[in-house]
Amino acid sequence: MEHSPASPYTHVVTNVSRELADYNAYLQDAALQEAVAREGAAWAHGDLAAFGSLTGSADYLALGALANRFPPELETHDRFGNRVDLVTFHPAYHALMKTAVEHGLHSSPWTDPGPGAHVARAARSYLHTQVEAGHGCPITMTFAAVPSLRTTPGLAQRWEPKITARVYDPRNVPAAGKQGLTIGMAMTEKQGGSDVRANSTRAHPVGAAGPGEAYELVGHKYFVSAPMCDAFLVLAQAPGGLTCFLLPRWRPDGTKNPMQVLRLKRKMGNVSNASSETELRGALAWMVGEEGRGVRTIIEMVAMTRFDCMVGSAAGQRAAVVQALFHCSIRSAFGRPLNRQPLMTNVLADLVLESEGALALTMRVARALDRRADSHEDALVRLLTAVGKYWICKRTPNHAYEAMECIGGSGVMEDGPFPRLFRESPVNAIWEGSGNIQCLDVLRAMQKTPEVVTAFFGEVDKARGGNRALDELVDSLRSDLDDLADVEYRARGLTDRMALAIEAALLLQHAPAYVAEAFCASRVAVAGGHRNYGTLPRGVDCAAIIERATPVA
Ligand SMILES: Cc1cc2nc3c(=O)[nH]c(=O)nc-3n(C[C@H](O)[C@H](O)[C@H](O)COP(=O)(O)OP(=O)(O)OC[C@H]3O[C@@H](n4cnc5c(N)ncnc54)[C@H](O)[C@@H]3O)c2cc1C
């Protein structure tokens, strides 16, 4: 095009990236496909390929942006003055919820258990979270509520069929009038979140006391996400101590149950998901599990939500790195595509390694969830959920930031995906038990059920002899885990090393050698651990690592 002084054209737009859209997010993710097949869900390949086509499509990706651009809004009262506690969401949020429910992200391992059930669900969740993370909160809580509810068969019989049904019904009506229900969770109070023993909400029996019986709850809950759920698992002080309850949003007689929503939190991330502050003013709830065993009962739910935090943060890492890889395959600087500039290859490959390690550990735990009848697998679930929740979630913010930097200045702009990915990135690390709480849980698991230690070493020893640095790390862990002096003080260091050991062992067994060797060289063999991204040592086949992970759209 000619540019004369009188021409209206100022410049030609060249050398810029484009949207990563209309690609198959599953078929273009080699590591995910391998993990699905390896961990027992090869049967789900066709279904996942179709799902990956949906989640990679431009129209569908747009829903994720819309659901966050137009956040939920609370109306406490209607225009006539009636209390309504109504949260409204953008239609995009409902569309994401509908897809998630119709694909069983909230229930498939319960309705269709069997080999690979958790693995297939985790893979679908991983794909869906890359589109949008906030809606995953109520989906996860609905999924996770089932094991806790099953502690009280009468309640489970009444509620589970509709909780697990593949029907999304967001109407603000009593549960009896719906075919599909969602479940939330309310533990945290102002004076204590990690330490729920400090809960001050009180529960009084309405008539007979005991599991399945009706109580009224008076108190508050300082964090209640997804307050439009149909019911909530709640902790409160019954006469016999801290106890779990199922609290419906509507009473069976069709009146509103007084869990009043005071306001919505103004969150830095996780914006599409409403999180609220509430007061319970004599709210009806049925006892779940035994009186005084509230933590024991709700921990069944918490364990599942912690696993989903691993899935969610691993997905966040993939969502970030895939953008960086795609952009750097298109954009050139100083005469070469960015993904062929030596220093950028170091950064990109390093980001991929982090994401591959996170995925490998997550899918290994998914397989263990499918095989809990085996005591070795059950022990792995107990230990590695805490290890993985801590490690993967905590590694995600810096990963998101570094992937953003690969885009350059446009990475910072609100019209791209990175501000959302970055603001989302710390959330999983903080809720469902913050970092220190996970590390203390690792210690608790090892002290209360020493067989988890045997299971851990059994698992990492499968890679014995594959890498000298890993063997040395495992040997040092063996002696350090026996040393109980100052063990709480040292819990993060121990958990970091356990996470690296299991991720490295999994990659050495299952990933291409160029991935596994680079992971060990950068994270296991380095005194003091991994430094900034882009510090891979000489000899790493960055091109192969990058090519394996880069999507084509
Ligand atoms: C977006 C969002 C949504 C949420 N939704 C819900 C919800 O739906 N339902 C719900 O019940 N809660 C919800 N929460 C609350 C969340 O689970 C709590 O914030 C979390 O458990 C931490 O509790 P806290 O905020 O009271 O912090 P604290 O318990 O005060 O902890 C503060 C810090 O101290 C550390 N710490 C605590 N004890 C120890 C110790 N013994 N040793 C060393 N360090 C320690 C913690 O790791 C943490 O880093 C949500 C939180 C967020 C951010």
The ligand as an SDF file (V2000), in Angstrom:
LIG
                    3D

 53 58  0  0  0  0  0  0  0  0999 V2000
  -12.4730  -15.8890   47.1900 C   0  0  0  0  0  0  0  0  0  0  0  0
  -12.6970  -16.6280   48.4840 C   0  0  0  0  0  0  0  0  0  0  0  0
  -13.8650  -17.3750   48.6320 C   0  0  0  0  0  0  0  0  0  0  0  0
  -14.0900  -18.0790   49.8200 C   0  0  0  0  0  0  0  0  0  0  0  0
  -15.2290  -18.8350   49.9320 N   0  0  0  0  0  0  0  0  0  0  0  0
  -15.4650  -19.5210   51.0850 C   0  0  0  0  0  0  0  0  0  0  0  0
  -16.6420  -20.3190   51.2370 C   0  0  0  0  0  0  0  0  0  0  0  0
  -17.4690  -20.4510   50.3310 O   0  0  0  0  0  0  0  0  0  0  0  0
  -16.8350  -20.9510   52.4200 N   0  0  0  0  0  0  0  0  0  0  0  0
  -15.9430  -20.8600   53.4510 C   0  0  0  0  0  0  0  0  0  0  0  0
  -16.1740  -21.4620   54.4940 O   0  0  0  0  0  0  0  0  0  0  0  0
  -14.8130  -20.1190   53.3220 N   0  0  0  0  0  0  0  0  0  0  0  0
  -14.5510  -19.4680   52.1710 C   0  0  0  0  0  0  0  0  0  0  0  0
  -13.4030  -18.7130   52.0370 N   0  0  0  0  0  0  0  0  0  0  0  0
  -12.5580  -18.5120   53.2140 C   0  0  0  0  0  0  0  0  0  0  0  0
  -11.2460  -19.2570   53.1740 C   0  0  0  0  0  0  0  0  0  0  0  0
  -11.4360  -20.6340   53.1900 O   0  0  0  0  0  0  0  0  0  0  0  0
  -10.4270  -18.7340   54.3620 C   0  0  0  0  0  0  0  0  0  0  0  0
  -10.1060  -17.3860   54.0780 O   0  0  0  0  0  0  0  0  0  0  0  0
   -9.1770  -19.5450   54.5960 C   0  0  0  0  0  0  0  0  0  0  0  0
   -9.5250  -20.8170   55.0730 O   0  0  0  0  0  0  0  0  0  0  0  0
   -8.2300  -18.8710   55.6040 C   0  0  0  0  0  0  0  0  0  0  0  0
   -8.9140  -18.4840   56.7320 O   0  0  0  0  0  0  0  0  0  0  0  0
   -8.7800  -16.9900   57.2910 P   0  0  0  0  0  0  0  0  0  0  0  0
   -9.0930  -16.0580   56.1740 O   0  0  0  0  0  0  0  0  0  0  0  0
   -9.5980  -16.8530   58.5170 O   0  0  0  0  0  0  0  0  0  0  0  0
   -7.2690  -16.8120   57.6390 O   0  0  0  0  0  0  0  0  0  0  0  0
   -6.5150  -17.3050   58.9670 P   0  0  0  0  0  0  0  0  0  0  0  0
   -7.0760  -18.5890   59.4240 O   0  0  0  0  0  0  0  0  0  0  0  0
   -6.4750  -16.1930   59.9180 O   0  0  0  0  0  0  0  0  0  0  0  0
   -5.0660  -17.5630   58.4020 O   0  0  0  0  0  0  0  0  0  0  0  0
   -4.1890  -16.4850   58.0320 C   0  0  0  0  0  0  0  0  0  0  0  0
   -2.8560  -17.0710   57.6360 C   0  0  0  0  0  0  0  0  0  0  0  0
   -2.2970  -17.7480   58.7530 O   0  0  0  0  0  0  0  0  0  0  0  0
   -1.8880  -19.0410   58.3950 C   0  0  0  0  0  0  0  0  0  0  0  0
   -2.0450  -19.9260   59.5430 N   0  0  0  0  0  0  0  0  0  0  0  0
   -3.1820  -20.2450   60.2000 C   0  0  0  0  0  0  0  0  0  0  0  0
   -2.9160  -21.0980   61.1960 N   0  0  0  0  0  0  0  0  0  0  0  0
   -1.5930  -21.3350   61.1850 C   0  0  0  0  0  0  0  0  0  0  0  0
   -0.7000  -22.1280   61.9750 C   0  0  0  0  0  0  0  0  0  0  0  0
   -1.1420  -22.8990   62.9500 N   0  0  0  0  0  0  0  0  0  0  0  0
    0.6100  -22.1250   61.6680 N   0  0  0  0  0  0  0  0  0  0  0  0
    1.0840  -21.3740   60.6590 C   0  0  0  0  0  0  0  0  0  0  0  0
    0.3000  -20.6020   59.8880 N   0  0  0  0  0  0  0  0  0  0  0  0
   -1.0310  -20.5790   60.1400 C   0  0  0  0  0  0  0  0  0  0  0  0
   -2.7510  -19.4300   57.2100 C   0  0  0  0  0  0  0  0  0  0  0  0
   -2.1090  -20.3890   56.3830 O   0  0  0  0  0  0  0  0  0  0  0  0
   -2.9270  -18.0900   56.5150 C   0  0  0  0  0  0  0  0  0  0  0  0
   -1.8710  -17.8890   55.6240 O   0  0  0  0  0  0  0  0  0  0  0  0
  -13.1410  -18.0250   50.8640 C   0  0  0  0  0  0  0  0  0  0  0  0
  -11.9690  -17.2690   50.6890 C   0  0  0  0  0  0  0  0  0  0  0  0
  -11.7430  -16.6040   49.5150 C   0  0  0  0  0  0  0  0  0  0  0  0
  -10.4630  -15.8320   49.3620 C   0  0  0  0  0  0  0  0  0  0  0  0
  1  2  1  0
  2  3  1  0
  2 52  2  0
  3  4  2  0
  4  5  1  0
  4 50  1  0
  5  6  2  0
  6  7  1  0
  6 13  1  0
  7  8  2  0
  7  9  1  0
  9 10  1  0
 10 11  2  0
 10 12  1  0
 12 13  2  0
 13 14  1  0
 14 15  1  0
 14 50  1  0
 15 16  1  0
 16 17  1  0
 16 18  1  0
 18 19  1  0
 18 20  1  0
 20 21  1  0
 20 22  1  0
 22 23  1  0
 23 24  1  0
 24 25  2  0
 24 26  1  0
 24 27  1  0
 27 28  1  0
 28 29  2  0
 28 30  1  0
 28 31  1  0
 31 32  1  0
 32 33  1  0
 33 34  1  0
 33 48  1  0
 34 35  1  0
 35 36  1  0
 35 46  1  0
 36 37  1  0
 36 45  1  0
 37 38  2  0
 38 39  1  0
 39 40  1  0
 39 45  2  0
 40 41  1  0
 40 42  2  0
 42 43  1  0
 43 44  2  0
 44 45  1  0
 46 47  1  0
 46 48  1  0
 48 49  1  0
 50 51  2  0
 51 52  1  0
 52 53  1  0
M  END
$$$$
